[in-house]
């Protein structure tokens, strides 16, 4: 049954949302022409016609749009570059996203852990999602990391993300202030009602696993896309056997997950640096390349992500060497180690002309922005 909620543009128009398991996702390619986000309502449209227009989106259209997302194999958890003043470097960001598109990346996570969404204000976060949709939405899937350990905050951010045109949301289970298993189901059910959702299971960061039976129950929701699973390929295989879609959250296991364990693909950190190689490995088996890249992938996770990938992209000249605290660059010894590994694949790092170790004083550490 439809309920009316105030429209986010404050034009006095209402829009429908649906009760659990019946929510209609607000896709930009259904509601907005030319894959642009809807940012304003038409001033001379009445409430009834607006509700009728939104409600006319057929279930067939919704399911077709979800199927596009479910075919996506390589999703990059994209890095957010900064200027020396700590603000977003949108010029570097746009160049980075374009390189991703040019080398086979099909989707991006905006403001994830790698993109340092945890260091952004929500204003920054939603702005970056909107910018990505508006600039690149015709060419790849835009997935906003709008999860939170507060259900209220996750709902608000997710609603805003869909309002500016994102294709799907990435949702984490409540961290630090952990909840019960019933609470997990209630939390995820609430955010699933907002639109297409990938659930993110990374117990090493949240301190709590999302158990199989919770995933199985959530997978019945109409807006369920799948799970980004970081606990290993045995679990991905178990889900695949049940028809539950998974993207590996572990770069070093992603090749085998895709080709040997029924995984759909990967949500990758390493593809920030070598997108084309990862795209190739998701398309077809290449165990030799996978083995060759293991040392680089191990180095990229030698410290908690995103420390190493931030350092690597600065060393490759792809972003300015600017860090927002609490992140700081890798030590000189680690940079020298990484430079050798990056040099081995320099021909596959788009936009990189040389790999530099950089001096400690080359890095800018930003405390406020």
DRENFI-128249 format. One record per residue (C-alpha): x, y, z; residue number from 1; residue in three letters; chain. Coordinates in steps of 0.001 Angstrom, whole numbers, plus 500000, padded with zeros to 6 digits. Each point is the difference from the previous one (the first is absolute). Layout:
+--------+--------+--------+-----+---------+--------+
!     xx !     yy !     zz ! num ! residuo ! cadena !
+--------+--------+--------+-----+---------+--------+
!      X !      Y !      Z ! NUM !     ALA !      A !
...
+--------+--------+--------+-----+---------+--------+
end
This chain:
+--------+--------+--------+-----+---------+--------+
!     xx !     yy !     zz ! num ! residuo ! cadena !
+--------+--------+--------+-----+---------+--------+
! 500000 ! 500000 ! 500000 !   1 !     UNK !      A !
! 501378 ! 503404 ! 499034 !   2 !     UNK !      A !
! 500799 ! 502676 ! 502523 !   3 !     UNK !      A !
! 500730 ! 503585 ! 499022 !   4 !     UNK !      A !
! 503153 ! 501710 ! 501204 !   5 !     UNK !      A !
! 501073 ! 503616 ! 499405 !   6 !     UNK !      A !
! 502121 ! 500375 ! 496873 !   7 !     UNK !      A !
! 503637 ! 500879 ! 500613 !   8 !     UNK !      A !
! 499797 ! 503044 ! 497732 !   9 !     UNK !      A !
! 497472 ! 501679 ! 502358 !  10 !     UNK !      A !
! 497673 ! 500913 ! 497167 !  11 !     UNK !      A !
! 497024 ! 498678 ! 501925 !  12 !     UNK !      A !
! 499793 ! 496937 ! 497776 !  13 !     UNK !      A !
! 499834 ! 496534 ! 501517 !  14 !     UNK !      A !
! 501656 ! 496811 ! 498902 !  15 !     UNK !      A !
! 499134 ! 496401 ! 500808 !  16 !     UNK !      A !
! 501968 ! 497568 ! 502095 !  17 !     UNK !      A !
! 498952 ! 496450 ! 500614 !  18 !     UNK !      A !
! 499649 ! 497738 ! 502988 !  19 !     UNK !      A !
! 502701 ! 497353 ! 500643 !  20 !     UNK !      A !
! 500770 ! 497638 ! 497105 !  21 !     UNK !      A !
! 498077 ! 502203 ! 497562 !  22 !     UNK !      A !
! 502127 ! 503122 ! 499718 !  23 !     UNK !      A !
! 500513 ! 501423 ! 496512 !  24 !     UNK !      A !
! 503639 ! 501023 ! 499389 !  25 !     UNK !      A !
! 500500 ! 503549 ! 498786 !  26 !     UNK !      A !
! 502245 ! 499346 ! 496999 !  27 !     UNK !      A !
! 501417 ! 502974 ! 498150 !  28 !     UNK !      A !
! 499623 ! 498247 ! 496631 !  29 !     UNK !      A !
! 496270 ! 499501 ! 500634 !  30 !     UNK !      A !
! 499139 ! 503317 ! 501557 !  31 !     UNK !      A !
! 502430 ! 502364 ! 498290 !  32 !     UNK !      A !
! 500818 ! 500553 ! 496355 !  33 !     UNK !      A !
! 503522 ! 499412 ! 498693 !  34 !     UNK !      A !
! 501106 ! 498373 ! 503267 !  35 !     UNK !      A !
! 499996 ! 503303 ! 501843 !  36 !     UNK !      A !
! 498774 ! 500257 ! 503575 !  37 !     UNK !      A !
! 496683 ! 501653 ! 500766 !  38 !     UNK !      A !
! 500918 ! 503093 ! 501983 !  39 !     UNK !      A !
! 496806 ! 502064 ! 499710 !  40 !     UNK !      A !
! 496319 ! 499241 ! 499677 !  41 !     UNK !      A !
! 497958 ! 501705 ! 497285 !  42 !     UNK !      A !
! 498402 ! 503022 ! 501597 !  43 !     UNK !      A !
! 496620 ! 499722 ! 498249 !  44 !     UNK !      A !
! 499232 ! 496367 ! 500694 !  45 !     UNK !      A !
! 497440 ! 499045 ! 502606 !  46 !     UNK !      A !
! 500472 ! 497461 ! 502762 !  47 !     UNK !      A !
! 497697 ! 497374 ! 498555 !  48 !     UNK !      A !
! 501696 ! 499977 ! 496597 !  49 !     UNK !      A !
! 503454 ! 499764 ! 501591 !  50 !     UNK !      A !
! 498968 ! 496978 ! 502041 !  51 !     UNK !      A !
! 498401 ! 498442 ! 496912 !  52 !     UNK !      A !
! 503163 ! 500544 ! 497952 !  53 !     UNK !      A !
! 502275 ! 498381 ! 502571 !  54 !     UNK !      A !
! 497582 ! 497178 ! 500722 !  55 !     UNK !      A !
! 499780 ! 499179 ! 496289 !  56 !     UNK !      A !
! 503509 ! 498560 ! 499982 !  57 !     UNK !      A !
! 499284 ! 496358 ! 499302 !  58 !     UNK !      A !
! 501427 ! 497083 ! 501904 !  59 !     UNK !      A !
! 501446 ! 498807 ! 496696 !  60 !     UNK !      A !
! 502075 ! 503194 ! 499636 !  61 !     UNK !      A !
! 501214 ! 499716 ! 503567 !  62 !     UNK !      A !
! 501074 ! 496402 ! 499559 !  63 !     UNK !      A !
! 501733 ! 500785 ! 496706 !  64 !     UNK !      A !
! 502023 ! 502705 ! 501734 !  65 !     UNK !      A !
! 500954 ! 497682 ! 502846 !  66 !     UNK !      A !
! 501164 ! 497437 ! 497454 !  67 !     UNK !      A !
! 502459 ! 502541 ! 498563 !  68 !     UNK !      A !
! 501563 ! 500377 ! 503429 !  69 !     UNK !      A !
! 500108 ! 496246 ! 500507 !  70 !     UNK !      A !
! 502085 ! 499552 ! 496848 !  71 !     UNK !      A !
! 502709 ! 502342 ! 501242 !  72 !     UNK !      A !
! 503272 ! 498141 ! 500589 !  73 !     UNK !      A !
! 502670 ! 502587 ! 500759 !  74 !     UNK !      A !
! 499111 ! 502747 ! 502468 !  75 !     UNK !      A !
! 502746 ! 502276 ! 501285 !  76 !     UNK !      A !
! 499850 ! 501317 ! 503549 !  77 !     UNK !      A !
! 501218 ! 503277 ! 498663 !  78 !     UNK !      A !
! 502610 ! 502229 ! 501626 !  79 !     UNK !      A !
! 499062 ! 503611 ! 500838 !  80 !     UNK !      A !
! 502828 ! 502450 ! 499120 !  81 !     UNK !      A !
! 500608 ! 503198 ! 501983 !  82 !     UNK !      A !
! 501482 ! 503411 ! 499383 !  83 !     UNK !      A !
! 502599 ! 501465 ! 502347 !  84 !     UNK !      A !
! 497233 ! 501752 ! 501956 !  85 !     UNK !      A !
! 498297 ! 496662 ! 500661 !  86 !     UNK !      A !
! 497047 ! 500616 ! 497689 !  87 !     UNK !      A !
! 499084 ! 497535 ! 497272 !  88 !     UNK !      A !
! 502178 ! 500185 ! 496907 !  89 !     UNK !      A !
! 497197 ! 499509 ! 497485 !  90 !     UNK !      A !
! 502295 ! 500450 ! 497012 !  91 !     UNK !      A !
! 502150 ! 497074 ! 501143 !  92 !     UNK !      A !
! 496888 ! 498049 ! 500977 !  93 !     UNK !      A !
! 498423 ! 500427 ! 496571 !  94 !     UNK !      A !
! 503210 ! 498976 ! 498254 !  95 !     UNK !      A !
! 500191 ! 496938 ! 502236 !  96 !     UNK !      A !
! 496403 ! 498949 ! 499315 !  97 !     UNK !      A !
! 500468 ! 500490 ! 496256 !  98 !     UNK !      A !
! 503060 ! 497744 ! 500065 !  99 !     UNK !      A !
! 497949 ! 497406 ! 501856 ! 100 !     UNK !      A !
! 497306 ! 500087 ! 497337 ! 101 !     UNK !      A !
! 502550 ! 499849 ! 497184 ! 102 !     UNK !      A !
! 501536 ! 496842 ! 501457 ! 103 !     UNK !      A !
! 496923 ! 497890 ! 500586 ! 104 !     UNK !      A !
! 498687 ! 500936 ! 503444 ! 105 !     UNK !      A !
! 496213 ! 499632 ! 500030 ! 106 !     UNK !      A !
! 499148 ! 501650 ! 503309 ! 107 !     UNK !      A !
! 501426 ! 502058 ! 502856 ! 108 !     UNK !      A !
! 499383 ! 500180 ! 503718 ! 109 !     UNK !      A !
! 499957 ! 503690 ! 500916 ! 110 !     UNK !      A !
! 501017 ! 500927 ! 503522 ! 111 !     UNK !      A !
! 500804 ! 496480 ! 501132 ! 112 !     UNK !      A !
! 502790 ! 499166 ! 502430 ! 113 !     UNK !      A !
! 502529 ! 500366 ! 497175 ! 114 !     UNK !      A !
! 498400 ! 503309 ! 499005 ! 115 !     UNK !      A !
! 500079 ! 501117 ! 503645 ! 116 !     UNK !      A !
! 496296 ! 500570 ! 500384 ! 117 !     UNK !      A !
! 500603 ! 499624 ! 503725 ! 118 !     UNK !      A !
! 501982 ! 503261 ! 499878 ! 119 !     UNK !      A !
! 497376 ! 501933 ! 498034 ! 120 !     UNK !      A !
! 497114 ! 502078 ! 501177 ! 121 !     UNK !      A !
! 496703 ! 498754 ! 498589 ! 122 !     UNK !      A !
! 499831 ! 503163 ! 497902 ! 123 !     UNK !      A !
! 503328 ! 499079 ! 498391 ! 124 !     UNK !      A !
! 498930 ! 496398 ! 499632 ! 125 !     UNK !      A !
! 496713 ! 500662 ! 498198 ! 126 !     UNK !      A !
! 501607 ! 502712 ! 497879 ! 127 !     UNK !      A !
! 502630 ! 497540 ! 498768 ! 128 !     UNK !      A !
! 497347 ! 497399 ! 499175 ! 129 !     UNK !      A !
! 498005 ! 502631 ! 498094 ! 130 !     UNK !      A !
! 503102 ! 501208 ! 498165 ! 131 !     UNK !      A !
! 500904 ! 496439 ! 498978 ! 132 !     UNK !      A !
! 496489 ! 499300 ! 498733 ! 133 !     UNK !      A !
! 499763 ! 503285 ! 498134 ! 134 !     UNK !      A !
! 503403 ! 499673 ! 498346 ! 135 !     UNK !      A !
! 500330 ! 496254 ! 499407 ! 136 !     UNK !      A !
! 496602 ! 498440 ! 500597 ! 137 !     UNK !      A !
! 499505 ! 499062 ! 496354 ! 138 !     UNK !      A !
! 503134 ! 497889 ! 499979 ! 139 !     UNK !      A !
! 500094 ! 497998 ! 503223 ! 140 !     UNK !      A !
! 497991 ! 499004 ! 503064 ! 141 !     UNK !      A !
! 500235 ! 502434 ! 502903 ! 142 !     UNK !      A !
! 499654 ! 498350 ! 503402 ! 143 !     UNK !      A !
! 499971 ! 502290 ! 503002 ! 144 !     UNK !      A !
! 501340 ! 498857 ! 503337 ! 145 !     UNK !      A !
! 497143 ! 501424 ! 502054 ! 146 !     UNK !      A !
! 500070 ! 497543 ! 502879 ! 147 !     UNK !      A !
! 500405 ! 500929 ! 503650 ! 148 !     UNK !      A !
! 499876 ! 498429 ! 503429 ! 149 !     UNK !      A !
! 496929 ! 502177 ! 500560 ! 150 !     UNK !      A !
! 496969 ! 498767 ! 498081 ! 151 !     UNK !      A !
! 498521 ! 503481 ! 500033 ! 152 !     UNK !      A !
! 503156 ! 501466 ! 498478 ! 153 !     UNK !      A !
! 500307 ! 497189 ! 497440 ! 154 !     UNK !      A !
! 496398 ! 500535 ! 498887 ! 155 !     UNK !      A !
! 500468 ! 503746 ! 499634 ! 156 !     UNK !      A !
! 503274 ! 499691 ! 498051 ! 157 !     UNK !      A !
! 498651 ! 497204 ! 497807 ! 158 !     UNK !      A !
! 496873 ! 501947 ! 499142 ! 159 !     UNK !      A !
! 502166 ! 502963 ! 499047 ! 160 !     UNK !      A !
! 502276 ! 497765 ! 497934 ! 161 !     UNK !      A !
! 497111 ! 498611 ! 497973 ! 162 !     UNK !      A !
! 498543 ! 503497 ! 499652 ! 163 !     UNK !      A !
! 503193 ! 501148 ! 498258 ! 164 !     UNK !      A !
! 500004 ! 496982 ! 497702 ! 165 !     UNK !      A !
! 502213 ! 497231 ! 501364 ! 166 !     UNK !      A !
! 499247 ! 496521 ! 498652 ! 167 !     UNK !      A !
! 500400 ! 498107 ! 503258 ! 168 !     UNK !      A !
! 501102 ! 500298 ! 503607 ! 169 !     UNK !      A !
! 502752 ! 498170 ! 501853 ! 170 !     UNK !      A !
! 498857 ! 499274 ! 503542 ! 171 !     UNK !      A !
! 502175 ! 498955 ! 502926 ! 172 !     UNK !      A !
! 498686 ! 498319 ! 503127 ! 173 !     UNK !      A !
! 500005 ! 502223 ! 503110 ! 174 !     UNK !      A !
! 503573 ! 500134 ! 501304 ! 175 !     UNK !      A !
! 501402 ! 500757 ! 503457 ! 176 !     UNK !      A !
! 496551 ! 500350 ! 501548 ! 177 !     UNK !      A !
! 499086 ! 496521 ! 498798 ! 178 !     UNK !      A !
! 496424 ! 498758 ! 500006 ! 179 !     UNK !      A !
! 498290 ! 496606 ! 500318 ! 180 !     UNK !      A !
! 499343 ! 497735 ! 497034 ! 181 !     UNK !      A !
! 496370 ! 501111 ! 500018 ! 182 !     UNK !      A !
! 501304 ! 503561 ! 500015 ! 183 !     UNK !      A !
! 502181 ! 499237 ! 496964 ! 184 !     UNK !      A !
! 496986 ! 498750 ! 498077 ! 185 !     UNK !      A !
! 497930 ! 503033 ! 501009 ! 186 !     UNK !      A !
! 502822 ! 502410 ! 499064 ! 187 !     UNK !      A !
! 500676 ! 498486 ! 496586 ! 188 !     UNK !      A !
! 496279 ! 499602 ! 499223 ! 189 !     UNK !      A !
! 499516 ! 503708 ! 500660 ! 190 !     UNK !      A !
! 502758 ! 501104 ! 497629 ! 191 !     UNK !      A !
! 499047 ! 497430 ! 497360 ! 192 !     UNK !      A !
! 496631 ! 501710 ! 499755 ! 193 !     UNK !      A !
! 501754 ! 503066 ! 498572 ! 194 !     UNK !      A !
! 501321 ! 498321 ! 496852 ! 195 !     UNK !      A !
! 502458 ! 497435 ! 498565 ! 196 !     UNK !      A !
! 502555 ! 499006 ! 502612 ! 197 !     UNK !      A !
! 503250 ! 498093 ! 500363 ! 198 !     UNK !      A !
! 500599 ! 498874 ! 503571 ! 199 !     UNK !      A !
! 503622 ! 500265 ! 501134 ! 200 !     UNK !      A !
! 501324 ! 497308 ! 502347 ! 201 !     UNK !      A !
! 503456 ! 500826 ! 501361 ! 202 !     UNK !      A !
! 500260 ! 498742 ! 503598 ! 203 !     UNK !      A !
! 503616 ! 501167 ! 500317 ! 204 !     UNK !      A !
! 498713 ! 503584 ! 499889 ! 205 !     UNK !      A !
! 496553 ! 499747 ! 501578 ! 206 !     UNK !      A !
! 500779 ! 497464 ! 502727 ! 207 !     UNK !      A !
! 496894 ! 498003 ! 499067 ! 208 !     UNK !      A !
! 499345 ! 497426 ! 497295 ! 209 !     UNK !      A !
! 496786 ! 500056 ! 497969 ! 210 !     UNK !      A !
! 499007 ! 496319 ! 500324 ! 211 !     UNK !      A !
! 498814 ! 497818 ! 497146 ! 212 !     UNK !      A !
! 496407 ! 499798 ! 501188 ! 213 !     UNK !      A !
! 499766 ! 503808 ! 500154 ! 214 !     UNK !      A !
! 501285 ! 500300 ! 496422 ! 215 !     UNK !      A !
! 497617 ! 497264 ! 498870 ! 216 !     UNK !      A !
! 497047 ! 501830 ! 501501 ! 217 !     UNK !      A !
! 501020 ! 503393 ! 498588 ! 218 !     UNK !      A !
! 500550 ! 498521 ! 496532 ! 219 !     UNK !      A !
! 496222 ! 499577 ! 499661 ! 220 !     UNK !      A !
! 499544 ! 503787 ! 499947 ! 221 !     UNK !      A !
! 499052 ! 501463 ! 496619 ! 222 !     UNK !      A !
! 502845 ! 502528 ! 500194 ! 223 !     UNK !      A !
! 502704 ! 497501 ! 500932 ! 224 !     UNK !      A !
! 502969 ! 499947 ! 497628 ! 225 !     UNK !      A !
! 502570 ! 497917 ! 501844 ! 226 !     UNK !      A !
! 502742 ! 500102 ! 502575 ! 227 !     UNK !      A !
! 503557 ! 501273 ! 499997 ! 228 !     UNK !      A !
! 501521 ! 497113 ! 501902 ! 229 !     UNK !      A !
! 503380 ! 500253 ! 501707 ! 230 !     UNK !      A !
! 500099 ! 496739 ! 501967 ! 231 !     UNK !      A !
! 501308 ! 497802 ! 497214 ! 232 !     UNK !      A !
! 499173 ! 497902 ! 496978 ! 233 !     UNK !      A !
! 498487 ! 497055 ! 501862 ! 234 !     UNK !      A !
! 497182 ! 502237 ! 501149 ! 235 !     UNK !      A !
! 499626 ! 501518 ! 496548 ! 236 !     UNK !      A !
! 499686 ! 496488 ! 498586 ! 237 !     UNK !      A !
! 497335 ! 499186 ! 502585 ! 238 !     UNK !      A !
! 498007 ! 503078 ! 499028 ! 239 !     UNK !      A !
! 500459 ! 499323 ! 496287 ! 240 !     UNK !      A !
! 498588 ! 496509 ! 500488 ! 241 !     UNK !      A !
! 496867 ! 501666 ! 501391 ! 242 !     UNK !      A !
! 499734 ! 502515 ! 497177 ! 243 !     UNK !      A !
! 501142 ! 502925 ! 502170 ! 244 !     UNK !      A !
! 502231 ! 502389 ! 498088 ! 245 !     UNK !      A !
! 503375 ! 500965 ! 501468 ! 246 !     UNK !      A !
! 502776 ! 502381 ! 499132 ! 247 !     UNK !      A !
! 503290 ! 499143 ! 501662 ! 248 !     UNK !      A !
! 501367 ! 502674 ! 502303 ! 249 !     UNK !      A !
! 503486 ! 498442 ! 499972 ! 250 !     UNK !      A !
! 502120 ! 500917 ! 496993 ! 251 !     UNK !      A !
! 502434 ! 497132 ! 500512 ! 252 !     UNK !      A !
! 497147 ! 497468 ! 499893 ! 253 !     UNK !      A !
! 497851 ! 501676 ! 497352 ! 254 !     UNK !      A !
! 501300 ! 498113 ! 496958 ! 255 !     UNK !      A !
! 499285 ! 496605 ! 501539 ! 256 !     UNK !      A !
! 496726 ! 501248 ! 501448 ! 257 !     UNK !      A !
! 498831 ! 501019 ! 496539 ! 258 !     UNK !      A !
! 501120 ! 496924 ! 498090 ! 259 !     UNK !      A !
! 500009 ! 497165 ! 502549 ! 260 !     UNK !      A !
! 497458 ! 500883 ! 502706 ! 261 !     UNK !      A !
! 497017 ! 501525 ! 498242 ! 262 !     UNK !      A !
! 500714 ! 503620 ! 500891 ! 263 !     UNK !      A !
! 498589 ! 502738 ! 497786 ! 264 !     UNK !      A !
! 503151 ! 502127 ! 500112 ! 265 !     UNK !      A !
! 501870 ! 502311 ! 502338 ! 266 !     UNK !      A !
! 499688 ! 503324 ! 501739 ! 267 !     UNK !      A !
! 503660 ! 500856 ! 499735 ! 268 !     UNK !      A !
! 502598 ! 502330 ! 501462 ! 269 !     UNK !      A !
! 502826 ! 498872 ! 497708 ! 270 !     UNK !      A !
! 498014 ! 500962 ! 496890 ! 271 !     UNK !      A !
! 500568 ! 503644 ! 500945 ! 272 !     UNK !      A !
! 503543 ! 499366 ! 498789 ! 273 !     UNK !      A !
! 499728 ! 497257 ! 497357 ! 274 !     UNK !      A !
! 496370 ! 500032 ! 498812 ! 275 !     UNK !      A !
! 500647 ! 498354 ! 496648 ! 276 !     UNK !      A !
! 501760 ! 496975 ! 501467 ! 277 !     UNK !      A !
! 497203 ! 499477 ! 502510 ! 278 !     UNK !      A !
! 497378 ! 500385 ! 497301 ! 279 !     UNK !      A !
! 501719 ! 497324 ! 497942 ! 280 !     UNK !      A !
! 500179 ! 497643 ! 502998 ! 281 !     UNK !      A !
! 496298 ! 500425 ! 500664 ! 282 !     UNK !      A !
! 499159 ! 499260 ! 496363 ! 283 !     UNK !      A !
! 502091 ! 496851 ! 499589 ! 284 !     UNK !      A !
! 502228 ! 497751 ! 502133 ! 285 !     UNK !      A !
! 503636 ! 501042 ! 500165 ! 286 !     UNK !      A !
! 501636 ! 498159 ! 502896 ! 287 !     UNK !      A !
! 503497 ! 501046 ! 498924 ! 288 !     UNK !      A !
! 499141 ! 503711 ! 500134 ! 289 !     UNK !      A !
! 498181 ! 499490 ! 503270 ! 290 !     UNK !      A !
! 503101 ! 498419 ! 501494 ! 291 !     UNK !      A !
! 502234 ! 502724 ! 498575 ! 292 !     UNK !      A !
! 497903 ! 502696 ! 501680 ! 293 !     UNK !      A !
! 499903 ! 498406 ! 503451 ! 294 !     UNK !      A !
! 503073 ! 501899 ! 501333 ! 295 !     UNK !      A !
! 498545 ! 503345 ! 498874 ! 296 !     UNK !      A !
! 496631 ! 499206 ! 501565 ! 297 !     UNK !      A !
! 501684 ! 498939 ! 503233 ! 298 !     UNK !      A !
! 501908 ! 503307 ! 500082 ! 299 !     UNK !      A !
! 496814 ! 501987 ! 499388 ! 300 !     UNK !      A !
! 498653 ! 498508 ! 503234 ! 301 !     UNK !      A !
! 503198 ! 500116 ! 502064 ! 302 !     UNK !      A !
! 498287 ! 502662 ! 502147 ! 303 !     UNK !      A !
! 496277 ! 500527 ! 500504 ! 304 !     UNK !      A !
! 498331 ! 501102 ! 496778 ! 305 !     UNK !      A !
! 500100 ! 502694 ! 498559 ! 306 !     UNK !      A !
! 503497 ! 500929 ! 501239 ! 307 !     UNK !      A !
! 501940 ! 498086 ! 497344 ! 308 !     UNK !      A !
! 497781 ! 500726 ! 496996 ! 309 !     UNK !      A !
! 500086 ! 503708 ! 500876 ! 310 !     UNK !      A !
! 503781 ! 499798 ! 500144 ! 311 !     UNK !      A !
! 500201 ! 498028 ! 496756 ! 312 !     UNK !      A !
! 497862 ! 502430 ! 498035 ! 313 !     UNK !      A !
! 502082 ! 502917 ! 501229 ! 314 !     UNK !      A !
! 503192 ! 498164 ! 499051 ! 315 !     UNK !      A !
! 498576 ! 499417 ! 496518 ! 316 !     UNK !      A !
! 499131 ! 503697 ! 499605 ! 317 !     UNK !      A !
! 496269 ! 499286 ! 499714 ! 318 !     UNK !      A !
! 499018 ! 502114 ! 503010 ! 319 !     UNK !      A !
! 501658 ! 502645 ! 502133 ! 320 !     UNK !      A !
! 501861 ! 498537 ! 503022 ! 321 !     UNK !      A !
! 497364 ! 501292 ! 502431 ! 322 !     UNK !      A !
! 498605 ! 497982 ! 502906 ! 323 !     UNK !      A !
! 497121 ! 500766 ! 502328 ! 324 !     UNK !      A !
! 500752 ! 498894 ! 503537 ! 325 !     UNK !      A !
! 499938 ! 497458 ! 501518 ! 326 !     UNK !      A !
! 501559 ! 498554 ! 496834 ! 327 !     UNK !      A !
! 503691 ! 500596 ! 499362 ! 328 !     UNK !      A !
! 502256 ! 498712 ! 497208 ! 329 !     UNK !      A !
! 501979 ! 496802 ! 500148 ! 330 !     UNK !      A !
! 503503 ! 500152 ! 501405 ! 331 !     UNK !      A !
! 502954 ! 500618 ! 497715 ! 332 !     UNK !      A !
! 501001 ! 496317 ! 500133 ! 333 !     UNK !      A !
! 496521 ! 498907 ! 499002 ! 334 !     UNK !      A !
! 499883 ! 502569 ! 497207 ! 335 !     UNK !      A !
! 503271 ! 498694 ! 498596 ! 336 !     UNK !      A !
! 498600 ! 496468 ! 500109 ! 337 !     UNK !      A !
! 496815 ! 501123 ! 498279 ! 338 !     UNK !      A !
! 501858 ! 501979 ! 497339 ! 339 !     UNK !      A !
! 501655 ! 496817 ! 498747 ! 340 !     UNK !      A !
! 496651 ! 498201 ! 499822 ! 341 !     UNK !      A !
! 498290 ! 502901 ! 498260 ! 342 !     UNK !      A !
! 502859 ! 500347 ! 497520 ! 343 !     UNK !      A !
! 499428 ! 496388 ! 498930 ! 344 !     UNK !      A !
! 496460 ! 500845 ! 498851 ! 345 !     UNK !      A !
! 500496 ! 503637 ! 498980 ! 346 !     UNK !      A !
! 498828 ! 499260 ! 496457 ! 347 !     UNK !      A !
! 496622 ! 499024 ! 501466 ! 348 !     UNK !      A !
! 499563 ! 503042 ! 502279 ! 349 !     UNK !      A !
! 498033 ! 502481 ! 497895 ! 350 !     UNK !      A !
! 501183 ! 503572 ! 500389 ! 351 !     UNK !      A !
! 503292 ! 499052 ! 501663 ! 352 !     UNK !      A !
! 503147 ! 501220 ! 498267 ! 353 !     UNK !      A !
! 502423 ! 499148 ! 502792 ! 354 !     UNK !      A !
! 499990 ! 498517 ! 503482 ! 355 !     UNK !      A !
! 501660 ! 502165 ! 502654 ! 356 !     UNK !      A !
! 500768 ! 498993 ! 503569 ! 357 !     UNK !      A !
! 499407 ! 503609 ! 501167 ! 358 !     UNK !      A !
! 501578 ! 501625 ! 503031 ! 359 !     UNK !      A !
! 498248 ! 500221 ! 503347 ! 360 !     UNK !      A !
! 499777 ! 503767 ! 499597 ! 361 !     UNK !      A !
! 498155 ! 499595 ! 496678 ! 362 !     UNK !      A !
! 496888 ! 498866 ! 501847 ! 363 !     UNK !      A !
! 497388 ! 502387 ! 501351 ! 364 !     UNK !      A !
! 498083 ! 498880 ! 503093 ! 365 !     UNK !      A !
! 496682 ! 501805 ! 500415 ! 366 !     UNK !      A !
! 498418 ! 500271 ! 503433 ! 367 !     UNK !      A !
! 496989 ! 502121 ! 499017 ! 368 !     UNK !      A !
! 498356 ! 500980 ! 496727 ! 369 !     UNK !      A !
+--------+--------+--------+-----+---------+--------+
end
